Amino acid sequence: MQNLLPTRGTRVLSWTCQILAAAILAQTLFFKFTGAEESKYIFETLGMEPWGRIGSGALELVAVALLLVPPLAVYGALLALGTIAGAIAAHVFFLGIEVQGDGGLLFTLALVVFAAAGIVLFLRRGELPLIGPRLVAHSQA
């Protein structure tokens, strides 16, 4: 299979985004899994406490692990995009941009994760089973 991250710059950008998204997701896990008051407030407001908090934390933990394993990073990016899209939607439609006086920090971090995971997915899109082979075959034609 053709190397889909052909330049050093592309590989560095992918790794930077993978680590950034994984780090942000990982630091929120502590709050979700320990039942921090802000996390409980968020998921109570959404009517999803405790199963939504623990379930989203579990999905984010899997996304972190996948993002840090190069052959699986594209799947981590997909999972991170899906879970963080839910978080962004929750902010926009239910919670508001600012939650409990955080100045919009959680929303901003969600946007950063979304952008970083989107970049990883774009850079590594050729590694997806249904899309990747078509991209490689098309680029060789």
C-alpha positions as MATLAB code, in Angstrom:
seq = 'MQNLLPTRGTRVLSWTCQILAAAILAQTLFFKFTGAEESKYIFETLGMEPWGRIGSGALELVAVALLLVPPLAVYGALLALGTIAGAIAAHVFFLGIEVQGDGGLLFTLALVVFAAAGIVLFLRRGELPLIGPRLVAHSQA';
ca = [
       0.000    0.000    0.000;
       1.198    3.472   -0.832;
       2.435    5.639    2.056;
      -0.451    8.038    2.613;
       1.571   10.397    4.804;
       4.360   10.967    2.289;
       6.127   13.996    3.690;
       7.728   14.587    7.045;
       5.545   17.658    7.499;
       2.373   15.650    6.921;
       3.473   13.002    9.428;
       4.368   15.666   11.999;
       1.016   17.412   11.502;
      -0.870   14.133   11.900;
       1.045   13.187   15.061;
       0.611   16.682   16.504;
      -3.148   16.514   15.974;
      -3.354   12.924   17.243;
      -1.519   13.822   20.455;
      -3.463   17.055   20.937;
      -6.860   15.359   20.566;
      -5.787   12.415   22.738;
      -4.402   14.684   25.478;
      -7.562   16.789   25.699;
      -9.810   13.735   25.712;
      -7.617   11.972   28.282;
      -7.598   14.855   30.746;
     -11.414   14.950   30.804;
     -11.590   11.239   31.671;
     -10.552   11.863   35.260;
     -13.529   14.171   35.770;
     -15.981   11.830   34.065;
     -14.863    8.674   35.855;
     -14.571   10.248   39.313;
     -17.974   11.911   39.091;
     -16.706   15.485   39.357;
     -19.473   17.972   40.098;
     -19.189   19.756   36.731;
     -19.432   16.441   34.846;
     -22.411   15.366   36.931;
     -24.083   18.738   36.329;
     -23.583   18.444   32.559;
     -24.997   14.941   32.300;
     -27.842   15.654   34.748;
     -28.808   18.636   32.569;
     -28.818   16.314   29.563;
     -30.817   13.662   31.457;
     -27.975   11.178   30.995;
     -26.391   10.887   34.439;
     -24.591    8.555   35.218;
     -24.729    6.260   32.187;
     -24.060    9.032   29.650;
     -21.070   10.319   31.601;
     -19.525    6.877   32.029;
     -20.430    5.726   28.512;
     -18.997    8.806   26.819;
     -15.905    8.489   28.996;
     -15.452    4.878   27.888;
     -15.786    5.854   24.222;
     -13.304    8.689   24.686;
     -10.850    6.322   26.401;
     -11.006    4.001   23.388;
     -10.542    6.996   21.052;
      -7.436    8.072   23.010;
      -5.912    4.605   22.711;
      -6.673    4.346   18.994;
      -5.308    7.836   18.251;
      -1.956    6.855   19.746;
      -1.513    3.659   17.696;
      -0.506    4.687   14.145;
      -2.301    1.913   12.204;
      -5.488    2.611   14.199;
      -5.298    6.413   14.383;
      -7.850    6.935   11.610;
     -10.397    4.943   13.640;
      -9.546    6.942   16.752;
     -10.143   10.112   14.760;
     -13.549    8.822   13.597;
     -14.547    7.870   17.138;
     -13.283   11.176   18.549;
     -15.222   13.107   15.893;
     -18.411   11.242   16.692;
     -18.214   11.623   20.450;
     -17.087   15.231   20.360;
     -19.794   16.126   17.833;
     -22.260   14.994   20.489;
     -20.552   17.215   23.055;
     -20.625   20.216   20.711;
     -24.312   19.626   19.946;
     -25.050   19.365   23.675;
     -23.368   22.734   24.238;
     -25.123   24.437   21.342;
     -28.622   23.095   21.986;
     -28.831   22.393   25.732;
     -25.926   23.578   27.882;
     -24.830   26.819   26.301;
     -21.300   27.782   25.379;
     -20.399   28.585   28.981;
     -21.031   25.909   31.607;
     -20.963   26.849   35.279;
     -18.825   29.924   34.680;
     -16.042   28.167   32.766;
     -15.838   31.006   30.223;
     -16.531   28.565   27.391;
     -13.420   26.461   28.093;
     -15.114   23.077   27.678;
     -16.751   24.189   24.441;
     -13.445   25.538   23.126;
     -11.650   22.291   23.996;
     -14.387   20.350   22.199;
     -13.855   22.484   19.084;
     -10.093   21.896   19.256;
     -10.600   18.124   19.521;
     -13.060   18.239   16.612;
     -10.610   20.170   14.425;
      -7.613   18.003   15.378;
      -9.514   14.741   14.819;
     -10.859   16.087   11.516;
      -7.338   16.856   10.329;
      -6.159   13.360   11.312;
      -9.111   11.805    9.507;
      -8.407   13.882    6.397;
      -4.678   13.096    6.389;
      -5.254    9.385    7.011;
      -8.467    8.943    4.982;
      -6.714    6.559    2.621;
      -6.344    4.110    5.525;
     -10.106    3.593    5.763;
     -11.084    0.202    4.303;
     -13.851    1.377    1.956;
     -12.387    4.740    0.988;
      -8.647    4.161    1.113;
      -8.289    1.530   -1.630;
     -10.354    3.696   -3.978;
      -8.183    6.737   -3.263;
      -4.991    4.785   -3.868;
      -6.322    3.154   -7.080;
      -7.606    6.508   -8.352;
      -4.318    8.296   -7.662;
      -2.375    5.605   -9.535;
      -4.579    5.769  -12.637;
];
